Amino acid sequence: MQKVKSVTERKLGRYKALGLAYVDSGEIHIDERLKGYEHLYVLIHEVLHIQNPKWSEAKVTGHASELAKIIFENNYRKIII
């Protein structure tokens, strides 16, 4: 299983994407404008792409939705200090 080596937040508008996963390098880029549940969902989604590169988009989406919902409903939040 490939490991995530870095997560970078930056504007991704030119890519028309909320997140990008680079499987070969283990890098994830997430749109810096995302907040709350959407940020959590996209992060999990991109991690799953790196860890499971052969999964279909539908399978990644389903697992990411379930995990993000469980985590968010249990009051896990990103806190910026």
C-alpha positions, 0 to 999 in steps of 0.5 A: 500500500502506497503511503501519503508523503505530503498534503498541500493546500493550494488553489486548484481552480485551473484544474477544475478539481477540489483535490488531486492525488499523485499516486507515484509520489504520494502527494495530495493537493487540496483546494485551500478554500475548502472548509469543514466537512467538504475538506475532510471528505476530499482529504479522505477521498484523495488518501483512498486514491493513493492507498488503493490506486486500482479502486474505481472512482465509485468505490473511492467515493462511497468509502470516503463518504462513509468515513467522512460522515462517521468522523464528522458526526463524532465532532472531529474538526480541523482547528486553525491556530 
